[in-house]
Amino acid sequence: MEHNTISLQEGLNIVDKIVSGNTLMPLEIAKELGFLDVQEPTDEAQKALKEVFSENEELVQRAKATGRDGPLMSLVIKINRKIGN
């Protein structure tokens, strides 16, 4: 599916890959997952991702341990709030 935005489910899939240890940048993961027409992440978005992960280590660990959507969705929401979306 080609588009200019990432759906919540697509965002969850990307965050899940990051939490699971994928070291690629979110844009590269999006491309890898078939979300090809994704805009380059801004410095602000990359900074927000790093901040949210470092500020919510327990939530990241819970997401890794359980693989459930709840902790992942919480991380996505926090990232979106940081970047103002």
C-alpha positions as CSV (number, residue, x, y, z in Angstrom):
1,M,0.0,0.0,0.0
2,E,1.6,3.3,-1.1
3,H,0.7,6.5,0.7
4,N,2.2,9.5,2.5
5,T,1.2,8.6,6.0
6,I,1.5,5.6,8.3
7,S,-1.6,4.1,9.9
8,L,-1.7,3.3,13.5
9,Q,-1.3,-0.4,12.8
10,E,1.7,0.3,10.5
11,G,3.2,2.4,13.2
12,L,2.7,-0.4,15.7
13,N,4.4,-2.8,13.3
14,I,7.4,-0.4,13.0
15,V,7.7,0.1,16.7
16,D,7.4,-3.6,17.3
17,K,10.4,-4.2,15.0
18,I,12.4,-1.6,16.8
19,V,11.5,-3.0,20.2
20,S,12.4,-6.4,19.0
21,G,15.9,-5.3,18.3
22,N,15.8,-4.2,14.6
23,T,18.6,-1.6,14.3
24,L,17.3,0.0,11.1
25,M,15.9,3.5,11.1
26,P,12.1,3.6,11.1
27,L,12.0,4.7,7.5
28,E,14.0,1.7,6.4
29,I,11.8,-0.6,8.4
30,A,8.7,1.0,6.8
31,K,10.3,0.3,3.4
32,E,11.2,-3.2,4.4
33,L,7.5,-3.8,5.4
34,G,6.2,-2.4,2.2
35,F,5.2,1.1,3.3
36,L,7.2,2.5,0.3
37,D,5.9,6.0,0.0
38,V,6.8,7.1,3.5
39,Q,8.2,10.6,3.9
40,E,11.7,11.0,5.4
41,P,11.5,11.2,9.2
42,T,12.3,14.7,10.5
43,D,15.0,15.2,13.0
44,E,12.2,16.1,15.4
45,A,10.6,12.7,14.9
46,Q,13.9,10.8,15.3
47,K,14.6,12.8,18.4
48,A,11.1,12.0,19.8
49,L,11.6,8.3,19.2
50,K,14.9,8.2,21.0
51,E,13.5,10.3,23.9
52,V,10.3,8.2,24.3
53,F,12.3,5.0,24.3
54,S,14.8,6.3,26.9
55,E,12.1,7.9,29.1
56,N,10.0,4.7,29.0
57,E,12.5,1.8,29.4
58,E,10.0,-0.2,31.5
59,L,7.3,0.1,28.8
60,V,9.9,-0.9,26.1
61,Q,10.9,-3.9,28.2
62,R,7.2,-4.9,28.7
63,A,6.6,-4.6,24.9
64,K,9.7,-6.8,24.3
65,A,8.6,-9.4,26.9
66,T,4.9,-9.6,25.9
67,G,4.8,-8.7,22.3
68,R,1.3,-7.2,23.0
69,D,-0.1,-4.3,21.2
70,G,-0.9,-2.4,24.4
71,P,2.6,-1.4,25.3
72,L,3.5,-0.7,21.6
73,M,0.4,1.5,21.2
74,S,1.4,3.4,24.3
75,L,4.9,4.0,22.8
76,V,3.4,5.2,19.5
77,I,1.0,7.5,21.2
78,K,3.8,9.0,23.3
79,I,5.9,9.5,20.1
80,N,3.0,11.2,18.3
81,R,2.5,13.5,21.3
82,K,6.2,14.5,21.3
83,I,6.1,15.4,17.6
84,G,2.7,17.1,17.9
85,N,0.6,14.8,15.7
